[in-house]
Amino acid sequence: MIKNVCFFILQRDESCYPIEMRCAMYECGISYLTDSVILPKVLYGREATLGQFPWQIALYSYSSFYCGGSIIHPNWVLTAAHCVE
């Protein structure tokens, strides 16, 4: 299955302005990002205040955080596939 996908590559500083936008037909399940684009940490992150991003949720198992998600409908949360496997 092929999907039309667009993603932004952001500057690695506090500005977070897009420096490149790629749109193309990609095969589902195959990553086209290179290691130079993927960073293993959050840069210049700040702790959010309670209620600052009310659409974001945290998934816990046995009182331990394991994944995040986004409320996309009153009855639906979107999260990564590996979070529910």
Sequence and secondary structure as in RCSB ss.txt:
>XXXX:A:sequence
MIKNVCFFILQRDESCYPIEMRCAMYECGISYLTDSVILPKVLYGREATLGQFPWQIALYSYSSFYCGGSIIHPN
WVLTAAHCVE
>XXXX:A:secstr
 EEEEEEEEE SSTT  EEEEEEEEEETT     TTT  SS SS     TTSSTTEEEEEETTEEEEEEEEEETT
EEE  GGG  
